[in-house]
């Protein structure tokens, strides 16, 4: 399943978990707007360390060690290869400088 579909499914699931109907915004409790999309077991934003540990735990055997910026770099490269506009890639990766160019130059 592609990333946008996974995100949409997760958003629907979170809205339901928080007591709202994904098809009717008027039913969404206020916390839907501030709750983490991918919470930890306590319902809070997971720490960066725990997220990286999770990525490392599902990486194939022998895969290089992952870091905290791995998905930003990989995502930027993938979107550039797919022809996405640089300003959109910068928005998604939260880049405000030309640092993103190091990842999308190829």
C-alpha positions in Angstrom: 0.0 0.0 0.0 1.3 3.5 -0.8 2.2 6.0 1.9 -0.8 8.3 1.2 -3.2 5.4 1.6 -1.5 4.3 4.8 -1.7 7.8 6.2 -5.4 8.2 5.3 -6.1 4.8 6.9 -4.2 5.8 10.1 -6.0 9.2 10.2 -9.4 7.5 10.0 -8.4 5.0 12.7 -7.2 7.8 15.0 -10.4 9.8 14.5 -12.4 6.8 15.5 -10.2 6.0 18.5 -10.8 9.6 19.7 -14.5 9.3 19.4 -15.3 10.9 16.0 -16.7 9.9 12.7 -14.0 10.2 10.0 -16.7 11.1 7.4 -18.2 13.9 9.5 -15.9 16.6 10.8 -18.6 18.1 13.0 -18.3 14.9 15.2 -14.6 15.3 15.7 -13.6 16.1 19.3 -11.1 19.0 19.6 -8.3 16.6 20.6 -8.4 15.2 17.0 -6.6 18.3 15.9 -3.8 18.0 18.5 -3.5 14.2 19.1 -0.4 12.5 17.6 -1.1 10.6 14.4 1.2 7.7 15.5 1.0 7.7 19.3 3.0 5.5 21.7 1.2 3.1 24.1 0.5 6.1 26.4 -1.2 8.0 23.6 1.6 10.5 23.4 4.2 11.5 20.8 6.9 8.8 20.8 10.5 9.9 21.4 12.8 10.2 18.5 15.0 7.5 20.0 12.0 5.1 20.2 11.0 5.8 16.6 14.5 5.1 15.3 14.6 1.9 17.4 11.3 0.9 15.7 12.7 1.5 12.2 15.8 -0.4 13.0 13.7 -3.3 14.4 11.9 -3.7 11.1 14.8 -3.1 8.7 16.0 -6.2 6.8 18.9 -8.1 8.2 22.2 -6.5 7.3 20.7 -3.2 6.5 22.8 -0.2 7.3 22.1 1.6 10.7 19.2 4.0 10.4 19.2 7.5 11.9 16.7 10.1 12.8 16.8 11.8 9.4 16.7 8.7 7.3 13.0 9.1 6.2 13.5 12.8 5.4 16.5 12.1 3.2 14.9 9.0 1.5 11.6 10.7 1.1 13.2 13.7 -0.5 15.1 11.6 -3.0 12.0 9.5 -3.8 9.8 12.5 -4.4 12.4 14.1 -6.6 12.7 11.0 -8.7 8.9 11.0 -9.1 9.1 14.6 -10.4 7.6 16.4 -7.4 8.2 20.2 -7.2 11.1 21.2 -5.0 8.9 23.6 -3.0 6.5 20.7 -2.1 9.4 18.4 -1.1 10.7 21.2 1.1 7.3 21.7 2.7 6.8 18.0 3.4 10.4 17.7 4.9 10.1 20.9 6.8 13.2 22.4 5.0 13.5 26.2 5.0 17.0 26.2 3.5 18.8 24.9 0.5 20.0 21.9 2.5 17.4 19.7 0.8 19.4 20.2 -2.5 22.1 17.8 -1.2 19.4 15.0 -1.2 17.6 15.8 -4.4 20.5 16.7 -6.7 20.7 13.3 -8.4 
